[in-house]
Amino acid sequence: MEKHLFKQYALDEWMNNVIGELGFYEPTPIQTKVIPEALHGKNIIGQSETGSGKTHAFLIPLLNNLDDTLQHTQIILTAPTRELAIQIYDEVKKIMQFANKEDVWRAKLIIGGTDKKRMIEKMKEPPHIIVATPGRLLDLLNEDVLDIYSAKSFVMDETDLMLELGLIEEIDKILSKADPDIQVMVFSATIPEKLQPFLKKYLQSPKYIKIDDRLAPEKMEHRMVPLKHREPANVIQQISQLIQPYLAIIFTNGKERANELAEKLQEKGMNVGLIHGGLSQRERKRVLKEIQQLKYQYIVATDLAARGIDIKGVSHVINAELPKEDSFYIHRVGRTARAGMEGTAISLYTEQDLELVKKLEKKGITYTFYDIVKGEWQETKAWNARQTRKKHENEAEKEAWKQVRKPRKVKPGYKKKMKYEQQKAKKKIQRNAFKKK
């Protein structure tokens, strides 16, 4: 499949062939904007969701510009978690394979949870391409195992997650060992205010690219279910009997809750996998492999463990509890309705969650409110229906009082009479309002 629309860029012929082998036809919005700028060595801040094609937005131009004749490190790709680093590394290896460069380029995966001594022994020659988590890369730089001063390009992926995990300081130290003129590319779903000092320090006149592909509202339903005094596991089991997902991710706030919920759902006979930061590297690898093999219909996950992991075919996202931050909600629901597919997000909520719901409604999310009654979905009133009704009642009340005249001479029982007149006027106002509808 060599006929594709990437040929509009000044890519080498071998890279065009690789793109054909990868099965790509049309660049995604982020690729359209990033590829030409990256080919010219520009510093870039790319804001786009996971699943938007951003990995290849930086891999295609950077690997296209790699110089076979130079023996030093040229490209450094960093990610906040091992899973993300492994995913990027797998894509690098795939391109190397399709390009017949496996014996020409040296690519190294440098992550924690692996034997450091063995890693150092294997580093006889400097790798052309480094894919790494910040902690382990900094270790090797501090021990003079690697030298990155001659590197041409440095990429940070899922930068907002790096900030959340406190990894920016390590990135700062890594970049202090690189050439001050190195090309820096930062990719993130959100660009938090706290990131600004770092961006100003390392990105001279960057090209800011924002792709607003976040909520895909026309493809996505946001359904709210009141928890009331019920157990989340019981409600989720009832939901599971009504939705029959291809694959559903169930989010909790923290690993203890994830363990507890997964156990309860398994006891109820549900086919559930579990992924969170507390699992060992081996366990996480096993679970991810089993997810790809479609062993599970449900995965209980925490925010940090699920961020950036490319799990294909997610038809539903269930929030066993809503997160505290609106950006986390957007990340969670972004796992479904990808690549033009439809998706559903179902959230269990309590009174304490209404502030977050209000915030998200202001951002343009439209919620539908349901409960499960006798094993069936039943639409319920919105969380603010009572407030809205009260507001209308208060307005009618005020308007009615305006129409009541206070007598000049006050006689006994005048208040009662005034109240009667006001109620009469109020009913008339409400009748007229109803007719207009």
Helices and strands as residue ranges (DSSP letters): G 5-8, H 13-22, H 29-39, E 44-47, H 54-64, E 75-78, H 82-98, E 107-110, H 116-122, E 129-132, H 134-142, E 153-156, H 159-164, H 168-175, E 183-188, G 193-195, H 196-202, E 207-210, G 217-219, E 220-226, H 232-243, E 248-252, H 255-267, E 272-275, H 281-292, E 298-302, H 303-306, E 316-319, H 326-333, E 343-349, G 351-353, H 354-362, E 367-373, E 376-379, H 385-402, H 414-436
